Amino acid sequence: MAKRQSRYVCQACGAQAPKWSGRCEACGEWNSMVEEALPQSTPGGLSGGRSGRALVFDRLDETRADGQVLPRLTSGIGEFDRVCGGGLIPGSAVLIGGDPGVGKSTVLLQAAAMLARGKAGAPVPCAYISGEESIDQIRLRATRLGLADAPVALAAATSVREILAGLESNLTEAAVVIVDSIQTMFLDSLESAPGTVAQVRGSAQELIRLAKQRGFTLLLVGHVTKEGLIAGPKVLEHMVDTVLAFEGERGHQFRILRAVKNRFGPTDEIGVFEMSDGGLIEVENPSALFLTERQGEVTGACVFAGIEGTRPILVEVQALVSASPLGTPRRAVVGWDQARLAMVLAVLEARCGLSFAGRDVYLNVVGGLRLNEPAADLAMAAAIVSAAGNQAVPSDCVLFGEIGLSGEVRQVGRRDLRLKEAAKLGFARAFAPAAKARKDGRSETPLEVETMGHVADLVARIGAPLGDTEARRSL
């Protein structure tokens, strides 16, 4: 009897090995190697027959026969359509991931109901296939969300073969297909269990192939690991056209939908939602929502004027500096980069004479938003200096600017857009780097701008003790 052949596959990155090991040599993950049977290979190559069709090419410089481009399907949920680049593209595959309970299934069910009802145009036939819930459970959730009357086709299945057969037989009734989730799907031709690398990759490949062939939009829900990455092989993110990440804390009502990859739109857009009893409610003005509970002039708090995608967002940042009972002081950050905080603290110590030795530093971005742009450096430094010197930043002021290692405050993009958003929300001043001279000679701004050329100017403006700041500034 022939010996059964097998291989060991890492469930984190998809790397293969001939024998088991406790640690994957490719990604370094521990206890991720799982044995899988080798697929039965067909003897011979392609030279034995010519049953396949010849490949037909299209020219790039030739337009379609009807002279039109693919129309986008708009769901009517503005924040969802914004992150997708203006709507869903027919024949595209979208992967949405997030922590359990963050609202992935909810936002997709709401989008499917809006499309099927035709809230933003002609009604679009939608199908919702769940591998985790029964049809009655989906109906119960739809009733709670007020979507029970939406003409959405429902199905509960985990076999990819059955799903493909159903979609091919009822093709005219499926222009948007939602699969929740890809980790529960399986191919009966593979011996591995659902959720493994082989099953996730094979199931996604078959579903995406049919979507490209038939021209319907495929929305896949993906689980995430404890590190916040989408579970399964990394190749899964390369196979799809768009990758969306749903972020948010369980105890917070705000949810952030962020585009990580998008072949048909920008990758720096975000959508802001508020979780309520009736589902996810889109937030058209996130700045006003993030600043709702702001309490005037408080030490260690200031407002940062940031840019997320094409929209300006004002968000409050808070800092706390306290004496540390530990030999190594703590540096805790929520919503910002830990390494960026260490750099700002080093600049404040080396260039401004401030000392944070023996003092814990805590930094928080209010509202659950995560900031990634360097323009937040000046606001973070202002919050830290304000908390250390017990001097409040003016409540009618916003801040933005990048800090260099020598202490200089550098210019950032879209200055006018940040200032206009601040003026619209009632702010009167801004601490910002000097602006470049405009070609048209105009220099008017919607509010008063105090120029910050060096981080020492910020420290002097807030009123914290400088020590030998001038001597260090000249270094």
N, C-alpha and C positions, 0 to 999 in steps of 0.2 A: 504493500500500500504506500502510495506517495506521501511523503512527509508534508504536512501543512506548513506553508511558509507564512511568516508574519513580519511585521515591522513595528517600531515604536515611534509614535508621533507626539510631539509636544503640543499640548492643548492651548498653549499661550501664543506661540508664534507659528506653529505648523511645521517645524523642522523635523526631519526624519533621522532615525538612527537604527542600525542593525541589532543593537542590544539595549537592554534597559540600563538607565543610569539615574541616580537621584537628582541630578541637576542638568538642565538643558544647556548644552554648550553654545547654542546660538543666542539665546536671550537671557540665560542665567536664572530662569525660574526653577524653583525646587518642586519636586514631586508632581511634575506635569507630564511625564512620559507615560503614554497609555499604549498598550499593545493593540494593533489592528491587523486584520488579515489582509494579505496582498490581493488586489483584484485579479480576476482571471484574465490573463492576456490572450489575445487572439493570435495564433501563429501566422507568420508571414507579414508582409507589408502591403503598401498600396499598389504594388506592381501587379498583383494577382488579378485585379479586376478594374473596370472603368465604369462602375455603376453611378459614381457621383456626377452631379451637374457641373458644367464649366462655370467658373466665376465670371460674373458680369460687372464691368466697371462703369462708373459714372464720372463725368468730367466736372471739375470744380467750377469752371467758368460757365457752365450751363445751368440755367434755372429750371425749376420745375415746370411741368406742362401747364399748370394753372397759374404760374407766375407768383404764387403766394408762399410765404414762409409758414412754419408750423405755429399755429396759434397757441397761446398759453391758456390753461384752464385756471381761472381765478375762483377761489373758494368763497370769497366774500369776507374771510377773516384777514384783515389787513396785515396784521403782524406776521401771520403764517405766510402769506403771499410775498411779503417783503423779503423774508429770509430766503425763500425759494427763488428770488430773483424776479418777482413779478407774477408768479404763478407756476403751475406745473406744466412741464413739457411732455406731449404725447410720446410714448416710447421710451421714457427715461425711467431710471431706477433710483429711488430715494431711500436712504437708510437713516433711521432716527433712533438714537440711543439715549439712555439716561438711567438714573437710579430707580429702583423699584418705588412705585407710588408717586413719582414726580409729575405724571400726567401725560405720558406718551400715548396710551390708548385713548384717553379722553380727548386730546386735541385732534387725533386722527378720526375718531368717530364724529366729532363736531365738524371737521372739514368735509368728511364724506356726506354728512347730512346736508350741509350747505350746498355742496356741488349737486347732489341729487335733487334738491329743491329748486335749484337754479336761482339762488339769491343774487349772484353777480353776473347772470347771463342765462343762456339756455340750459335746461336741466341736463346733467351728465350722469349716465348710468354708473353706479358704483357698487362694488362688491367688497364685503368685509369678511375675511376668513380668519378665524381664531383657532389657535391650537392650545389655548390655555383656559378658555371659557366655553360654556355651552351656549346654544342659541338663546335659551331662556335667560341666562345671566346677562348676555349682551342686551337683550330687550329690557331687562330690569334697569341696567345702567342708562340706556337710552331714555327710558321713562323719567328717571331722576334728572336727566339733563334737559328734558323737554323736547326730545327728538324722536318720540315714539311714532310720529306720523311721517317720518322721512322715508321715501321709497328706496331704501338701501337693501341690497340682497345680502343675506347672512348665511354663513356656513361655519361649521365646526369640524375641522379636519386637520390631520397631521401628515398624511401620506401625500407626497409630492405628485405621485402618479395619479391619484384621484383628483387633486387640485388641477393639474394640467388637463386632464380629460374633461373636467367640468368647465374650465375656461374655454377650451376649444369648442365644446358643444354649444355653449351659451355666449359666444364671442360678442354678438351684437348687444348684449346686455352688460358688458363690462368694459368701460372706458378708463376707470380707475379701480385698481385692485389693491387692497390693504391686507397684508399678511402679518399676523400678530401671534407669535413672534418667530423669527427665522430659526432660533435655537430649538424650537419644538418640532420642526419639520424633519422628515427622514425620507431617504430613498431605499426602497426595498432591495435594490441591487447591491447595497453596501451592508456589511455585517456589523459595523460599528453602531454604537448607541446614538440616539438623537442628542444633539448638542456637542458632539465631538467635532474635531477639525474637518474630518472627511465629510461628515454629514452636512455641516454648515456650508462648506464650500460647494459641495455637489448640489445641495438643494437650491442655494442661491443662484448657482450657474444655470440650472434648468429653468427657474422662474424668470431670470433676467433674459435668457435666450428667447423664451416665448413672448416676453414683453417687447423686446426689440423686433421680433418677427411680426407680431400682430399689431403693434402700435398703441398698446394701452400703457398707462402710467402705473408703475409698481411702487408701492410704499411698503418698506420692510421695517419692522420693529426689532431692535437688537438689544439684548441684555448687556450689562456692563460688569466689569470685574470690580474688585474692591479698590483698585487704583483709579477707577473712573473711566477706564478704557473699554471700548466695545469688545465683548467677549467673542472668541473665535479667532480664526487666522487673520493676520493683517491684510492678506490678499482680498478679504471681503470688502474692505473700504476702497480698494483699487478697482473692484469690479463694478461698483455702482457709480452713478453720475453725481450724486449729491449725498453728503453726510451731514446730518443735523444732530446737534447735541442739546439735550434738554437739561438745564441746570436749575438748581433750587434746593433750599433746605426744607426738611419736613415740617419744621415748626414755623416756617415763614410763608406768607401768602404769595410772595412774588415768585414767578418762574421766568427763566431766561432761555429762549430758543436761539441757539447760535449756529451759524453755518461754518462748518469746519472745512468742507470741500464742496465746490459747486462749479460744474462745467458750463453752466448756463447763466451764471450771475456772480455777483461779488461774494467773497468769502469772509468779509468783515462785518456783515450785517447781523443785527440781533433783533429779536422780537420779545416784547415784554408782556407777560400775562399775569393776571391776578386770580388765584384759586379761590373759588367760592362754592357754595352749596349747589349752584346751578352749573358747575363746570368752570372752564377757564374763560375769563373775560379779558379781552385785549385792552392794553393800556396805550392810548394814543399819545399821551404826554407823560413819558416816564419821569422826566425831571421833576414835575410837580408832585408826583407820587413819592419819589425818593426823598423829597424834602418836606413831606407832610408833617412829620413829628419833630422837626428841627426846633430847638429851644433857644433861639437868639444867640447872644454872645456867651459861649461856654468855653472854658479853657480846654485845649486839646482837640478842638473841633473846627473844621473849616469846610468850604465847598469847593469842589474841583469841577472845572468846566472841561468835560471830555468829549470825545468823538467816538461813536460806535457805528461803523459803516458810513452812512451818509447823513446820519442824524446827530445833533449835539445832545448830550445828556449831562445834566448837573447832578452830582451825587455828593453826599456828605461823607467825609472821612474823619475818623476819630483816633486819637492816640492817648495812651496812658503811660506815664513814666513814674515809677515808684522804686523805693529802696528794695534791694534784693537781699533776702537772707541766705542765698546760695553763693557758693564760691564762683560759679559761672552764671552770670545773669541770663535771664530768659529773653528771647526775641521771638514773640508770637505774632503771626500775621494771618488775617482772614480777608481774602479778596484781593491780595496783591502778591508780588513775588518776594520770597524770603531773601534771595540774594540781592535784590534791588534795595531792600531795607538795610541790609548790612552795608551796602555801598553808600547810601545816604548818611547813615550814622558815622561812617568813617570820614566822609567829607566834612560833616559838622564838627567832628573832633579835630581833624587835621587843619582845616582852613578857618574855623571860627572859634577855636579855643574852648568849645563845650566838651564836657566830660560825661560819658555815660557808663563809666566803670562802676560796678557795684549797683547798677540800677536796671531794673527790668523795663523793657519797652514792649508795649502791646499796641497793635495797629489793627483797625477794623474799617472795612468799607460797608456802610450802612445799606441795607436793602438786599443783600445777597448777590450783588453784582461783582464780577471779577474784572479788575482793570488790568490791561495788558500794555497800554501805550506808555512810552517814557515821559509823556507830558505830565504825568501825575507826580513826578518827582518833587516839584516845588510845593504842591499841596501837602504831600506827605511830610516834607521837611517842616512846613509851617505848623502842622498839627503836632509834630514831635517837639519843636521849639516852644510852642504855646504850652504844652503840657509840662515841659521841663521848667520853664520860667514862670508858670502860673499866670500868664498874660493871655487874654483872649484875643483871637483874631477878629477884626471888625465883622459884624454880622451881615453887612451889606456888601461884602467883598467876595469875589471868586478868584481862584488861583489856577494857573497852568504854566508849565515850563519844564524843560529838561535840564538836569543838573549834570555838569561834567565833573571829572575827577579833580580838576583844579579849582572847582567851586564856581565856575561861570554858569550862568543861566542861559541856555541856548533856546533859539527859536523853535517853534513847533508849527505844524501845518494847520490850515483852516482857522486862523485867528479870528477873522471877522465873524465866522459862523458861531464860534464859541461866545463872543461878546454879544451878538444879537440875541442868543438864547438867554444869556444872563440878564440882559436888559428887559427882555420880555417877562421874566419872572420877578422883576422888581429890584434887582441888584443895581447899585450905583457905582461901584468901583471894582477894579480888577488889579491884581498883582501879576504881572506878566513880563516876559522879556521884551526888549525893544523890537519894534516892527521894522521890516524893510521898507525903504522908500518906494512908494507906488509909482508906476510909470506915468499915470495921469496927474500926479502931483497932489491928489486928494489924501487927506490924513484924518478925516473926521471919524470918530468912533461913537457908538451909541451910549457909552458910559466912560467915566474917568479911569484912565489907566496909569498906574504907578509903575514905572519901569524898574525892573530888577535885573541888574547886570551881573551881580555876584550874590551867592547865597548869604554872604555877610550883610548885604543890604536888607535881606528879609529878616535876619536876626535882629538887626538894629531897628527895623520898623516895628517889629512886634514888641521889642523892649526887653528882651532877655539879656542877661549879662554876657559880654563878649570876651572878656579876658584880653588876651593879646591878639585880638582879631586882625588888626591892621598889619601887625608883623607877620602873621601867618598868611594873610591874603597875598602878600608880596612874594611868597615862596613859589 
